[in-house]
Amino acid sequence: MDTPIEKRRFGKSKLITVGLVVTIVFGLVYLVLAANSSVYALEKSTANIGEVTVGQFQEIIPASGTVEPLKSIMVNAIEGGRVEAVLAENGAMVK
């Protein structure tokens, strides 16, 4: 017994045609939107043109103000006293 084979709704040629049409439509939309992009017109007299040199870039912004801490902590010594003698220097070997 033979079984009937159903035909596909979309063959290769239809898929290729639809793909080309979609690509062309997207291409046209892109070209239309790119043609309407805005361009800033600049007067030549207002432009500052100079030679490019290699060097250190420094930008300084002068500002004045008052600096206040977010949190203040009081540090107190548990025992008071003074240093009478230094018995070892920094980095010295001790027993």
Summary of the structure (lengths in Angstrom):
residues: 95
radius of gyration: 39.8
end to end distance: 103.8
largest distance: 114.4
contacts: 63
relative contact order: 0.04
helix: 28%
strand: 0%
